[in-house]
Amino acid sequence: MRAARWIIQLLILAIGTLATPVLAQVVGLTSEERTTGRASAAMDQEKPRSPDWHYGGFIDLGYSLNFNFPENHVFRTRGTTPRVNELDLNMGGIYVRKDATDQSRWGMELLGHGGQDAKDFGFGVNLPKVQGADALRHFGRANVSYLAPVGNGLVLQAGLFNSFIGNDSLYAKDNFNYTRSWVADYSPYLMFGANAQYAFNEKWSGAVFIINEYFHLQNTNSVPSYGVHVAYKPSASWTIKETIYYGPDQSDTSLRYWRSFSDSLLEWKVNDDLTLLGEYQVGTQEMAAPGNPRVFYMGAAVPMRWHIGGPWSVALRPEVYWDRSGLMTGSEQLIKSVTATAEYKVPYKWTNMRARLEYRYDESTGSGGGFFRRNEIAPGVIGLAPAQQMLIVGLIWTLDSP
């Protein structure tokens, strides 16, 4: 609770010192609405408006055939799709959302979820959890927002909201591939705190945020963390995003031990059917431990998706993740991976049914690298293999109101 009070107090202080809107992005408005926000009331009444309230739900069932056949059925060091060689409800959820608009400036989001993907996504490795974490992990979003009449529209948001870091969503339905990338699983899917968002024009937008910690369900201290997000769209085809995080993620909150982290994202929409992305993350911090070692980790992914035609799409994602000191994954390792996905989509009114078939290859080297395999090497100890191949079938059903 002390961290939450700090977050709100600091947000109010930061906003009060802004002479002009800084680094924010309009939520719930199209570019046309942002540039014509001062149009007359008569013109607004003539334009059809989309509903402010939205609701829906989704179910995600998956079966991951791991050809290593580990007896513990575990995808090692993973927070999402963590189980293999069994049929699982990886995620199911329901949501309600109200957009913040010029006509109704208050907005809100509430999303509840459950399943295998909801068990470990918000925790750091071997770090203390917040009180009530077993219940709080069932919330995917829970926030309120306000569209302030400042310039093009300044959006203030507080609570549990989507992370400004990374490209992959916690939910497979929103991603190119069924399984998430390594950089996604070791960066926050959600953030708890407050943010201010603004779109300066058609090309530049951004945000500032104050949050409790890097992973929202960990509890190493009561000092807030900070960040800035900037997006630049030089043309209709290209988008460049940069997010910087800076904050304490150890019990010793001295500045020398704060984590510095950068997430860079490049998107190229070649046409309506082909999209290519490039993402690079790098983080470092000095450890409050004997010798004060400096740890370092980095990762990169290149997701791409091609809509072949009709209901068919394919996606490919090569990636690499280097955890030099084992800070993020718990093991010193270099992971190389490639994931290929075919999707068949059946839309009907408000619903969509997606069937995905995915092949995934992961290889891990280093002193702590490897993936679980068949047979124990000692009582209660599962052996490790340097690589694994997986064939994954996913069925995703969604319902979304207009």
N, C-alpha and C positions, 0 to 999 in steps of 0.2 A: 504494500500500500504506500510506503514511503516513496518508492520509485515512481509510482503513478502520480503522486502529488508533485514531485519534482518535475515530471514531464509537463504537466499542465501549467505550472507556474513559469517554467522556462519558455514554453510556447507563447504564453501571453506576453512575457517580457520581449521575446524576439519580434513578435508581430507589432507590438507597440512602438518599437524603434525603427520600423520600416517606413521610410518616407515615400517609397514607391514599392509596388509589389515586386517581390524577389523570388526567383526560381520556383515557379509553381505551374500547375497544369490544370486546365479546366476539366472537370469530371462531368459526364452526362450531356455535354453540348457538342454539336457538330461544328466544323470550322465555319460554315455559313452562319450559324447562330451566334458564334463568338464575334464575327466581324460585323453583324447587323444587329447587335444587342440593343441599340438605341432606336430601332425602328418604331414607328408609331403603334399605339395600341390597336388602331383600326387594322393596320396591316397584319399584326400578330393574330388578330381574330380571324382573318381570312385564311391563314395558313393552317392546314391540319396538324394537330399536335399528337405525338405519340404518347401513350399512357405513361404517367409518372411511376406507377407501381408495377413491379415485375415479380414473378414467382416461378418456381419450378423445382425439379429434382432430377436425380440421376442414379443409376446403378452400374457398377463396373465389376464384372466377373472375369477372372483370368485363370489360366492354367499354364505354368511355366515348366516345360520339360527340360531339366538339366541333365545333360548326358554324363556328368560325373556321378549322378545318383547319390548325393550325400544322404546319409542315414538320418541326419537331423533336419532335413528339408529346409535348410537355411541358405539364402543368398548372402554370403559373408560380407560384412561391413556395409550393408545397405539399409536405408530407412524406409524406402518405398519398394513395392513388390518384393518383400523380404522372404516370401515362402516359395519353395519350388517343389515340383513333382506332387502337386495336389491342387484341387480346384478350390479357389478362394474368392470370397467377396473382398476384393481389394479396396473398394470404396463405394459408399452409398451416401446420399445426402439430399437435403431439401433446403430451399432458401427463399427469402423474401427480400426485395430491395426497392427502395424509393429513391428516384433520381432527384438531385438538387437542381432546380431550374430557375429561370427568371421569375416565373409565375408562382413557384412554391420552393422557397430557398432552402428549406431543411430537407436533408436526405438521410437515409439509413441503410444498413445492410445487416442481415442476420443469416448465417449459414451453419447448419449443424450436420456433422458427418460421422461416419464410423466405418470400420473395416481394417484390414491389415495395413493399409497406407497411413492410417491415422494413429498408429501406435507409437512411432519413434521419430516422426518427422521434425519435431520442434525442440529436440534436445541435443546438446553437445556430448561428445564422448567423455564418460567418466566425470561429468560435472553435476553439481547438485541441481535438483529440479525445484521449481516453484511449488509452494503449498497448493494442493488440489490439482496438480498437473494431470492426474489420471482422468479427471472430469473436464478440465480445460482443453485437453487435446481433441475433444469432440467438437470444438468450434473452429470453423474454417474462416469465418469473418463475423465480426460483431462491432459495428462502429456507427457513429453519427457524423454527418457532414453539414456544412453551411456554405452556400454560395454567396459571398459578400459582394455587394454592388461596387466593386473597385476596378476601374479600368475595364479590361475584357472579362473580368470575373475572377475573384480570388476564392479558391475553395479551401476551407479549413476542415480537417478531418481528425477524429480522435477515436481510439479504441483499437480493435484488432483489424488490420487491413492487409491487402496484398502487398508483398514485398516489392520495393523498388529495385531490388537486386535480382539479376538473372532473367532468363527467358522462359524456362520451363515452368508450367503450373504444377501445383500439387496434384491436380486432377488430370488423369490420362486423357480425358475427353477433350481437353484444351490444347494438347500437344501434337506435334507431328508424329512422334513415335509413341508406342504404348508404355515402354519403360522409360524412366527418367535418366538424364545424363548424370555423370559423376559430379560435375560442377554444380548441378541443381541440388543433388542430395546433400551436398556439404556447404550450401549457402541457404539463407533463410527463405522459406516459401511465404511466410507471413511475418508481419511486424506488429508489435504492441506499443502504442504511444500516441503521437500526434504528428501531423504534417500540414504543410501549407503548399498549395499547388497553383500554378499560374501559367497561362499561355500568353507570351508576349506578342506573337504574331503567328502567321502560318508556318514559319520555319523554326522558331525557337520556343521552347517551353521547359519547365523544370519544377523542382520541388526541394524543400528542405524538410528534414524530419528529425524528431527526437524520440528515441525508443528505449525500452528497458535494457535489452542486451542483443547480441548478435542472433542467437536463437531465443525466441520469445518465451519458451518454457524452461529455460535454465535460470538459475538463481545464484550467481557467484558473488554478487554485491548489490548495493542499492544506489549506485551512481549511474545516471543515464548515459546513453551513447548518442552519437550525432551523425548526420549524413546529409549529403546533397546529391541531387539527381538532375542531370541536364540532358535534353533531347534536341537534336538539330536535324531538320529535314530539308536538305538542299534541293531536292526535287521530289516529284511524286513517287519515284522508284526507290529512293535511298533514304534511310534513317540511321542516324548515329546517336547512341546513348552512352552516357558515362555516369556511373554511380560511385561515390566515395563514402566509405564508412570509417568512423574513428571512435573508438570507445574502449572501456575497460571490460575485459572478460575473464578476470582473475580476481581472487579474493583481495589481493593487494591492488588498490586502485591508483597507485602512483602513476603519473603521466608516462614514465619510462616504460611501464608495462602495458600500455594501451595497444590495442590491435589497430593496424592500418590495413585497409583493404580496398581494392579497386576492381570494379566490374565494367568491362567495355563490351559493347554490343554493336554490331554492324548488320543492317538488314538491307537486302536488295530484292525488290519485287520485280523480277524480269518481265513478267506480264501477269495477267489475272490467274494463271495456272501454275506458275513456277516462282518459288520463293527460296532464297538462299540466305543463311544467317552465319555470322561468325561471332563467337563469344570467347573472351579471354578474362580470366580472373587471377589475381595475385594477392596474397595476404602475408603479413609478417607481424611478429610481436616478440618482445624480449620476455623470457619466462622469469617469474618470481620464484626461482629455485636455485639450489646450490650451483655456483658458476654462472648464473644468469645467462643461459644459452639463448640465442636468437633463433626462433623457429621460422620456417618459410614453407609456403605451399602455393601451388599454382595449378591451373587447369585451363583447357581450351576445348571447344566443341564447334563443329561445323554442321549444323542441321540443315537439311534441304528437303523441300517437298514439291512434288509434281502432281498436279491433277491431270491424269491421263485423259479423262473424259467420262461423262455420265457419272456413275457411282464410284468409279475407281480412282484411287490415288496411291502413290508410293512415296516413301520417305527414306532418307539415308542420313546417318549421323556418325562420322568418325570423331574420335575424341581421345584426349590424354589427360591424366591427372597425376600430379607428383606431390606426394605428402612426404617431404624430405625427413621430417622429424617425428612423424606419426601423430601430429597434433589433432588432425581432423578425423582420420579413419581409425586411429588407435594403433596403426602399424606403419613402419617406415616402408614405403612402397612407391613404385611407379606403375600406373595402370594405363594400358592401352586398350581401346575398345572400339568396335564398330557395330552398328545396329541398323538393320534394314527392315522396313515395314511395308506391308501391302494392306490397304483399307478398302472396304466395300461399305458404302453408306446408303441407307434407305430412309429418306425423309418422308414424313407424313404429318401435315398440318403443323402442330406445335412440337412434334416429337422427331427424334432421329435415332435410328439404330445403326451402330457401327460395329462391323466385324473386322478385327485386325489379326493378321498373321505376321509374326515377327521372328527374325533370326538375330541372335546376339552372340558376339564373341568377345570375351574379356580375357586379358592377359596381365598378370601382375608379377613384377620382379622386385627384389629388395629383401632386406633381412626379415621383414614381417609380412611379405606378400603371399598371395595364394588364395585359393578358393576351396571350400569343403569338397571332399570326395567320398566315395564309398569306403566303408570299413573303418574301424577304430585302430589307431596305432598303439593305443594303450587303453585300459578301462576308462571309459568316459571321455576319451580324447579322439576327436575326429581328425583324420589326416588331411593334408592340404595338397592341392595340385596347382601348378603354375598358371593354368588356363582353364577355361570352361566354355562350352558351347551350349546354347539354349535355343529351344524352339517354343514360342509363346503364342497362345491363342487368347485373344481378349474380346469380350462382348460388352458393349457399352450402350445403354439406353438413356436418353435424355428427354426431358420435357421442359420447355421454356416458353413462358407466356410472351406475347409481343412486347 
